Amino acid sequence: MTQLRHFSHGASVFDIDSVEDFTEKVIQSSVPVIVDFHAEWCGPCQALGPRLEEKVNGRQGSVLLAKINVDHAGELAMDYGISAVPTVFAFKNGEKISGFSGVLDDEQLDDFIEDVLAA
């Protein structure tokens, strides 16, 4: 569990607000990281976010969730070509390995996380 100590609150879910933060907590992570690009005003984001958090927290640190508010981290949104929210990417060993836009049902979310862990 030492790996998680530098993340906010020691949890599997944390906010990203800068390119430097993204590099440290996502790109340099030894654990796969799911990145949720979202916005407060986005209804589908409000539906997806809590479900993603619950599923990641249930994985006991085997995967992490980084939440990026596109209104507060526009540079990151531009860097990753975010044109719609929610958009979710998965990173493993510093590389983007998969992703989706929109809302998935619970079974699709489970499958997505399993694929990330198996990659």
C-alpha positions as YAML, in Angstrom:
chain: A
units: angstrom
residues:
- id: 1
  name: MET
  ca: [0.00, 0.00, 0.00]
- id: 2
  name: THR
  ca: [2.99, 2.34, 0.09]
- id: 3
  name: GLN
  ca: [2.37, 3.06, -3.61]
- id: 4
  name: LEU
  ca: [-0.83, 4.96, -2.81]
- id: 5
  name: ARG
  ca: [0.50, 7.26, -0.09]
- id: 6
  name: HIS
  ca: [1.34, 10.13, -2.44]
- id: 7
  name: PHE
  ca: [-2.19, 10.25, -3.86]
- id: 8
  name: SER
  ca: [-4.69, 12.58, -2.25]
- id: 9
  name: HIS
  ca: [-6.24, 11.10, 0.88]
- id: 10
  name: GLY
  ca: [-4.46, 7.77, 0.26]
- id: 11
  name: ALA
  ca: [-7.45, 6.67, -1.84]
- id: 12
  name: SER
  ca: [-7.75, 4.98, -5.20]
- id: 13
  name: VAL
  ca: [-9.60, 8.04, -6.55]
- id: 14
  name: PHE
  ca: [-7.98, 11.46, -6.89]
- id: 15
  name: ASP
  ca: [-8.31, 14.75, -8.75]
- id: 16
  name: ILE
  ca: [-5.81, 16.02, -11.32]
- id: 17
  name: ASP
  ca: [-5.52, 19.77, -11.91]
- id: 18
  name: SER
  ca: [-2.25, 20.28, -13.81]
- id: 19
  name: VAL
  ca: [0.03, 18.70, -16.39]
- id: 20
  name: GLU
  ca: [2.64, 18.14, -13.67]
- id: 21
  name: ASP
  ca: [0.08, 16.40, -11.47]
- id: 22
  name: PHE
  ca: [-0.98, 14.23, -14.43]
- id: 23
  name: THR
  ca: [2.61, 13.23, -15.17]
- id: 24
  name: GLU
  ca: [3.32, 12.31, -11.55]
- id: 25
  name: LYS
  ca: [0.08, 10.48, -10.74]
- id: 26
  name: VAL
  ca: [-0.87, 8.94, -14.09]
- id: 27
  name: ILE
  ca: [2.11, 8.67, -16.45]
- id: 28
  name: GLN
  ca: [4.58, 7.63, -13.72]
- id: 29
  name: SER
  ca: [2.16, 5.30, -11.90]
- id: 30
  name: SER
  ca: [3.15, 1.66, -11.58]
- id: 31
  name: VAL
  ca: [-0.57, 0.83, -11.26]
- id: 32
  name: PRO
  ca: [-3.04, 1.15, -14.17]
- id: 33
  name: VAL
  ca: [-4.94, 4.45, -14.04]
- id: 34
  name: ILE
  ca: [-8.38, 5.17, -15.48]
- id: 35
  name: VAL
  ca: [-8.72, 8.87, -16.32]
- id: 36
  name: ASP
  ca: [-12.21, 10.43, -16.26]
- id: 37
  name: PHE
  ca: [-12.42, 13.73, -18.18]
- id: 38
  name: HIS
  ca: [-15.64, 15.33, -16.95]
- id: 39
  name: ALA
  ca: [-17.43, 18.62, -16.24]
- id: 40
  name: GLU
  ca: [-19.70, 19.72, -13.39]
- id: 41
  name: TRP
  ca: [-22.42, 20.86, -15.82]
- id: 42
  name: CYS
  ca: [-22.50, 17.51, -17.68]
- id: 43
  name: GLY
  ca: [-25.44, 15.27, -16.74]
- id: 44
  name: PRO
  ca: [-23.95, 12.06, -18.18]
- id: 45
  name: CYS
  ca: [-20.72, 12.82, -16.25]
- id: 46
  name: GLN
  ca: [-22.72, 13.00, -13.03]
- id: 47
  name: ALA
  ca: [-24.19, 9.58, -13.82]
- id: 48
  name: LEU
  ca: [-20.88, 7.92, -14.76]
- id: 49
  name: GLY
  ca: [-18.53, 9.42, -12.17]
- id: 50
  name: PRO
  ca: [-19.92, 7.86, -8.97]
- id: 51
  name: ARG
  ca: [-20.27, 4.44, -10.63]
- id: 52
  name: LEU
  ca: [-16.65, 4.55, -11.84]
- id: 53
  name: GLU
  ca: [-15.49, 5.57, -8.36]
- id: 54
  name: GLU
  ca: [-17.40, 2.71, -6.74]
- id: 55
  name: LYS
  ca: [-16.00, 0.14, -9.14]
- id: 56
  name: VAL
  ca: [-12.40, 1.38, -8.82]
- id: 57
  name: ASN
  ca: [-12.62, 1.57, -5.01]
- id: 58
  name: GLY
  ca: [-13.85, -2.04, -5.05]
- id: 59
  name: ARG
  ca: [-10.58, -3.10, -6.72]
- id: 60
  name: GLN
  ca: [-8.51, -2.38, -3.59]
- id: 61
  name: GLY
  ca: [-5.74, -0.45, -5.30]
- id: 62
  name: SER
  ca: [-5.19, -2.70, -8.33]
- id: 63
  name: VAL
  ca: [-6.43, 0.18, -10.51]
- id: 64
  name: LEU
  ca: [-6.70, 3.91, -9.79]
- id: 65
  name: LEU
  ca: [-9.10, 6.62, -10.97]
- id: 66
  name: ALA
  ca: [-7.93, 10.12, -11.86]
- id: 67
  name: LYS
  ca: [-10.71, 12.69, -12.26]
- id: 68
  name: ILE
  ca: [-10.04, 15.71, -14.48]
- id: 69
  name: ASN
  ca: [-12.52, 18.58, -14.64]
- id: 70
  name: VAL
  ca: [-12.08, 19.91, -18.19]
- id: 71
  name: ASP
  ca: [-13.18, 23.39, -17.09]
- id: 72
  name: HIS
  ca: [-10.26, 23.56, -14.62]
- id: 73
  name: ALA
  ca: [-7.65, 21.65, -16.63]
- id: 74
  name: GLY
  ca: [-8.18, 22.86, -20.18]
- id: 75
  name: GLU
  ca: [-4.57, 22.25, -21.20]
- id: 76
  name: LEU
  ca: [-4.86, 18.53, -20.40]
- id: 77
  name: ALA
  ca: [-8.20, 18.32, -22.21]
- id: 78
  name: MET
  ca: [-6.61, 19.90, -25.29]
- id: 79
  name: ASP
  ca: [-3.50, 17.68, -25.04]
- id: 80
  name: TYR
  ca: [-5.71, 14.56, -25.16]
- id: 81
  name: GLY
  ca: [-8.14, 15.86, -27.79]
- id: 82
  name: ILE
  ca: [-11.17, 15.86, -25.53]
- id: 83
  name: SER
  ca: [-14.13, 17.13, -27.57]
- id: 84
  name: ALA
  ca: [-16.95, 15.57, -25.53]
- id: 85
  name: VAL
  ca: [-17.49, 14.62, -21.91]
- id: 86
  name: PRO
  ca: [-17.47, 12.21, -20.29]
- id: 87
  name: THR
  ca: [-14.41, 10.74, -21.99]
- id: 88
  name: VAL
  ca: [-12.49, 8.02, -20.20]
- id: 89
  name: PHE
  ca: [-8.99, 6.76, -21.02]
- id: 90
  name: ALA
  ca: [-6.96, 4.01, -19.39]
- id: 91
  name: PHE
  ca: [-3.19, 4.32, -18.93]
- id: 92
  name: LYS
  ca: [-0.78, 1.53, -18.09]
- id: 93
  name: ASN
  ca: [2.98, 1.99, -17.80]
- id: 94
  name: GLY
  ca: [2.59, 5.58, -18.98]
- id: 95
  name: GLU
  ca: [0.82, 4.65, -22.22]
- id: 96
  name: LYS
  ca: [-2.82, 5.20, -23.19]
- id: 97
  name: ILE
  ca: [-4.20, 1.70, -23.80]
- id: 98
  name: SER
  ca: [-7.96, 2.17, -24.27]
- id: 99
  name: GLY
  ca: [-10.88, 4.46, -23.72]
- id: 100
  name: PHE
  ca: [-14.48, 5.42, -24.43]
- id: 101
  name: SER
  ca: [-16.77, 8.44, -24.60]
- id: 102
  name: GLY
  ca: [-20.26, 8.56, -23.12]
- id: 103
  name: VAL
  ca: [-21.84, 6.43, -20.43]
- id: 104
  name: LEU
  ca: [-21.49, 2.66, -20.14]
- id: 105
  name: ASP
  ca: [-23.76, 0.33, -18.18]
- id: 106
  name: ASP
  ca: [-22.40, -1.55, -15.16]
- id: 107
  name: GLU
  ca: [-21.50, -4.69, -17.10]
- id: 108
  name: GLN
  ca: [-19.66, -2.67, -19.75]
- id: 109
  name: LEU
  ca: [-17.77, -0.77, -17.01]
- id: 110
  name: ASP
  ca: [-16.75, -4.05, -15.37]
- id: 111
  name: ASP
  ca: [-15.57, -5.38, -18.75]
- id: 112
  name: PHE
  ca: [-13.61, -2.17, -19.41]
- id: 113
  name: ILE
  ca: [-11.84, -2.39, -16.04]
- id: 114
  name: GLU
  ca: [-11.11, -6.10, -16.51]
- id: 115
  name: ASP
  ca: [-9.60, -5.36, -19.94]
- id: 116
  name: VAL
  ca: [-7.42, -2.62, -18.40]
- id: 117
  name: LEU
  ca: [-6.16, -5.00, -15.72]
- id: 118
  name: ALA
  ca: [-5.49, -7.75, -18.28]
- id: 119
  name: ALA
  ca: [-3.59, -5.49, -20.70]
...
